[in-house]
Amino acid sequence: MAKQRTLTVAGQTVTELSDTQPTDIEYPETPDHPAVHQRAPPLRPLGDHTPQRGPREPVAVPKDRGLFANPDLPNLFADPAVTRLDLTPSLGTLIKGLQLSSLTDAQKDELALLVAHRGVVFFRDQDITAQGQRDLFDYYGIPELLPDPEDEKAKGNPIINNIQEQEQDFRATYVHFKWPFADFHADSSFQANPPSFSLLRIDELPPTGGDTNWISGYGTYETLSRPLQVFADTLSAWHSSAHVYDSVLNHWNAKPGERPIETLHPLVTTHPVTGYKVLNLSSGFVTRLDGLKRYESDKLLELLFTHIHTAQDHMVRFRWEKNSVALWDNRATTHRATHDYAPLHRHGVRVTIKGQVPRQVPGSLSRKEAVVQALKDGNVHAVHDENTRRGNYEERGYPKV
């Protein structure tokens, strides 16, 4: 893969990434992924630190386990003691009576399919350990995180990310930070292979506060006006880790192990399991829209970010308890933690896996279009939301698309 990439600086082909000028990185299309376009920002304007690792290359990932599942979920809910509560019509499902540590392979596949449709699935009172989290996600795919070769404590331990929130007022921190770390984002969307699934277990938390919110990318796409959908379908956005890198290096005084990178992804993607269109956008990482003038890009992003931040009809907010777990699909949602408990403490363990290189499939439908068609065809399954499964649409009329 590394031999296939092309590096250019100011239009000239080079063999190494530049530390003083942006380096454009191009990977050709392969049977496993579309062409990938990246840009490595120069290191020197960001500081004197030289990371140990360069940008990650695009890779082929295993076929999503949800594609092997029965959409009626007969194994996941075979036990009558296992119950399901859809928290909103658009996204978010709470499952009770099921331990993630004891799932069968068939249940794991059906859970993956349910998460792809519902965006995020919650569990409480889980006995799963950090190693158990890693084992579960190793079944689903390739770890998204990289082990730190210099961290002696990490050797022999599962590849996880300890989520220890900043014990400070994030609004005050934003005075200095370039990176809006408390804003909506999909984990590591700046990678060539952004994560597909993330799983977070909270093991320490304050008496109240620290809730997490998720927004459906299916919902934010389908609620755009038709002309704006058509325009958005033609655009791509630059997802950047440069603000993360600068903030961590210069304000948290940490030494990032990986070089900052910007990656161009379609603004509207097609989910590889559901086939639904997704508004693939977050203010946490997206810096500009490709091909537009800066003023045009800034104004359109302002409009779209406002659209996301006001999407109460496509949001779910989860109040954590000790040993609660959230399993979500980064390809279908964005999320943000609520930093409202400083200086108290909140800690959790997260695992992630690599997803496919994002793409938009010609002819793909919005979720609403696909669900209305399923209702008309009588092709509704357990993976659909409760309104779709139980609503009296023949009497009330089908939703307009």
N, C-alpha and C positions, 0 to 999 in steps of 0.2 A: 504493500500500500504506500509506504513512504516513497518508494522509487517512482510511483505514478504521479505524485503531486508536482505541481508547478508553482514556483515561488517567483514573484516579481516585486521590485521596488521601483517606484516612479516609472513604470513601464518597461524596466530592464530585468531580464531573467537573472536570478541569483541562485546561490546554492545554500545560503544560510539566512535565518531570520535576522533582520536589522534591529539594532538596539536604539537607533536614532530616527528612523523613518518607518512609517507603516509598511508592513509586508503583506501583499495579497497572496492568498493560498487557494489553489484550485485543485479539486479532485474530480476526475472524470466520472461519468456515469458508469455503473457496473450492474451486473444482474441483481446485486443485493441492495443497491441504493441509488438514488438519483445523483446527479452532479452536486458537489458541495462547494460553496463559495465562502471563504473566511478571510478575515483580516486580523493580523497580529499587530496590536498597537506598539509603538516604540517604548522600550522600558525606561530609558533615561529620564523622560519628563515625569515619570511616576516615582522615581527614587533611585537609590544605588543598589537595591537588592536584586540579585540574579536568581530566579527560581531554578530548582533542580530539574523540573520537567517542562517540556514544551507543550504546544497544543496537542490535544488528543486527535487521533485520526478516526475517520468514520469506519465503522465495523459492521459486519453482518450479525444480526441477533437471531436467536431462536424464534420460531413461529409462536405467536402469542397463545398462551394456554386457553384463553377464552374461546378460541376458534375450535377447540376440541369439545366444548361443553354443550349440554342439552339446554336450550333456552327456557325450558319449563322447570329447570332446577330441581329434579326429583331427588337427587342425593343430598343437596344442601339442606333441604327442609323435610327429609324423610322422617325424622324424629318429631312427633307432635309437640314435644317440649321446646323445640326451636321455633321462635316466633320472629316476625318481621314487622317493622313499623317504618313506612316511608314518611320522612320528616317534612318534605315539601313535594309538590308535584314535579319540580324540575330536577332536583338532586338530593342526595342524602338519605340513607337507609340505616336504621338501627336494628341489629340482629341480637337477640337474646337467647341464651341456652346453648351456645356453641363456643367451644374452646378452639382457638386457632392452633394450639399445640397438638391437637389430635385429629386434624382433618385427613380424610382419605384423599387420594389423588383426584378422584372424580369430584369431590367437594371442592378441592382447590381450583379445578378448572371452572366449575360453575361459579365460584366466588369471583374469579377473574372476569368472567363474562358479566356478572351482575355489577361489578365495579365499573366496567367499561360503559355500561348503560346508565348507572345511577351516579357516576362521578366519584362518590365517596361513600364508604360503608363503615359504620361505627360498631364497636364492641365495648362492653364494660366487664370489669372483674376478670381480666384475662391473666392466666398463669404463665404465659409465654415469656421466655428469657431472651436476652440479647442474642445468644447463640441460636435459640429457637427462631427468632425473627430472621436471622441470616439464613438458617436452613430452609425456612419457608420460601424466602425469596430466591435462594439458589435453585429451587424447583422451577421458579418462574423465569429465570434468565440469568444474565451476566451482571455482576455487581457494577454499579455506576461509579462508586468511589474507588480511588486508588490507595493502596496501603502506602504509608509513609516509610521509606526505607531507613530513615534516620531515627524513627521512633522505636526505641527498644521496648517500651511498654506495650506497643501494639503487636509485637511479634507473637504469633500463636493465638491471637484473639480475633473474633469475627470482625469483618469489615463493616463498621457501623459509623454513624455520625451522632455524637452526643449533642443534643439540642439544649443548650444552656443559655436562656435568654439574657439579654443585657439588663443588668439591675440598675436601670437609669431611665429617665424620661426620654423616650425616643424623639419627641418633638423638639426637645432641647438639643439632642444629638444631631438632628438634621441641620442645625446651624452650621455644622462643620462637614458633615458627610455629603459626598456626592451621590452615594448609593442609598435609595429609599428602602432600607432593609425591612421596614415594617409594612411595606405596601404589597399589593397583590402581585403574585408571581407564580410561575410554574418552576419547580426545582430545576436549576442548572439548564435553563432553556437555551443558553448560549453555546452549549456543546453541539457538535455535529450529530451526536446521538443523545438527545435529551432523555431523561428518565421516563419510562412508561409508568411504573407503579412506585409509590412511596408508602411506607408503613411507619407510623409514629406511635410509640407507647409512652405515656407520661407516667413517671414514677415519683416525682416530687412536684408539688404545686402549692400555691398560696390558698388561703381559705376561699377567696373568690378571685375572679379575674383570670386572664390568660386564655380566654376562649379563642378558638380558631374559626375563621369564616372561609367558606369556599364559594366560588362563583362558577356557574356552568358556562363553559365556552360554547356548548351547543345552544344554550339559551341566549347568550349575548349575540350570537350570529343570527339566529332565527328572528330576533326582534329588531334587527336593522331594517330600514325600509328597503324595498326591492332594488331601487337604483343604487343605494349604497352597498347592498350585497354584491351587486354586479361589479361595481368599481372595486370593492375590497377583494373580490376573487382574482383580480389582475395584479395585486400588489404583493410585495415581499418586504419584510422588516428585518432590521439588523438587531440581533440580540447580543448584548455585550456584557462581559465580566470585568471590563476595565474599571468601572465605578466601584465594583466589589473589591477589586485588587487594590485600588488607590485608598479606599476607606480602611480596609483591614491593615494595610501596610503603614499608613501615615497617621491613623487615628486610634487604632487598636494596638498598634505597635507589635503586630505579629508578622511573621515571615511566610507569605503564601508560598506553597510548594509548587504551584503551577503557573505558567505564564498566562497573562490575560489574553482573551480571544474574543472576536466578534464573528458571528455566524449569520448568514442570510437564510431565513426560513420564510415559507409562504405565510402571508398574513391570514389566509384561510386555508386550513389543512383538512384532510379527510381522515377520520379516525380509522385505523387499520382493522378494527374488529367490528364496530357498529356500522361503519360506512357513512356516518353522519358528518356534516361539515362543522368545523370548529373555528371560532374567532381566536386565533393563536397569538394572543397579545397580552402583555403585562407591563405595567409601569415600573416594575422592579428591575427589568432587564432591557426592554426595548428602547432604543435611543433615537431611531429615525426610520422613515420609510424610504426604501430604495427608489431612486429615479425621480423623486419629487424634489423641487427646490426646498431649501431649508424652511422657509416661511410656510410653504404648503404642508410640508411634513409636520411641523410643529402644531399647526392649527388642526390638522386632521387627527393627529394623535391626541390632542387636547379633547376633541370631540369624542373620540373612541374611549379614552380613559374615563371621561365623565359618564359615558354610556355604561361602562363596566361598574364604576363606583356607585352608580345609582340603580343597579339591577337588583332591587330588593325582591323581585319576583323570580329571580334565578339565583338566590343565595341561601345557604344554610349556615347557621351558627351553632357550634357544638361546645357545650360546657363540659370540661374535662373533670374526671374523678381519678383518683389513684388507680393505676393499671387499666385505664381506658385506652383503647387503640382506635386509630383511624387508618384505613387503607384507601388510598385515593389514586385516581388516574390523572397524571400530569398532562396527558394528551387531550383531556376533556375538561379540565378545570384549572383555575388559579386559586390561590389561597393566601391568607395573611393571618398572622397571630395578632392578638390584641394586647398591646403593651400597656396595661393599666394597673400594674401591681408593684411598681418600683417603690422601695428597694428590696421587696421580698423576692423569693427564689422560685424558679420553675425549671424542671429538668426532664428530658425525655431521651429516648433512643430511637433513631430513625435508620431505616435501611431503604435502599433504592436499587433499581435495576435499569440497565440501558434499554432505551426504546429504539424503534426504527428511526432512520433519518426522515424527518417530516416531509410530506408531499401532499399535493392536492390532486385527487383523481378526477379527471374530466367526467362530468355527468353525475357526480355524487350529489346527494340531496341534503337539505337541512333535516334535523331531527323531526321537526314539526311536519314537514312534507312526508317523511317516511312513516311517521306514526299515524297520520291521517290515512295514508294508503293501507297500512296494516289494519286499521279499524274497518275500513271499507271492505277489505279482503277477508276479514275474520281471522287474521293471522297474528293475534295478540298473544304474548307469552308472559311467563312469570318475570322475565327480566324487565318488563315495562313497569311504569309507575302505577300506583294504585288507581289514580283517576282513569288512566287508559284501560286498566283491567276491569274496573267496576263501574265506570261512568255510564249513564243512560244516554249515550250519544245518538242512538236511533231516534229517541224522543226529543232530545234537545237540539240535535243537529251537530254535524262534525265541525271541528275548529276550522276557521278560514286560513288559508295559506297564500 
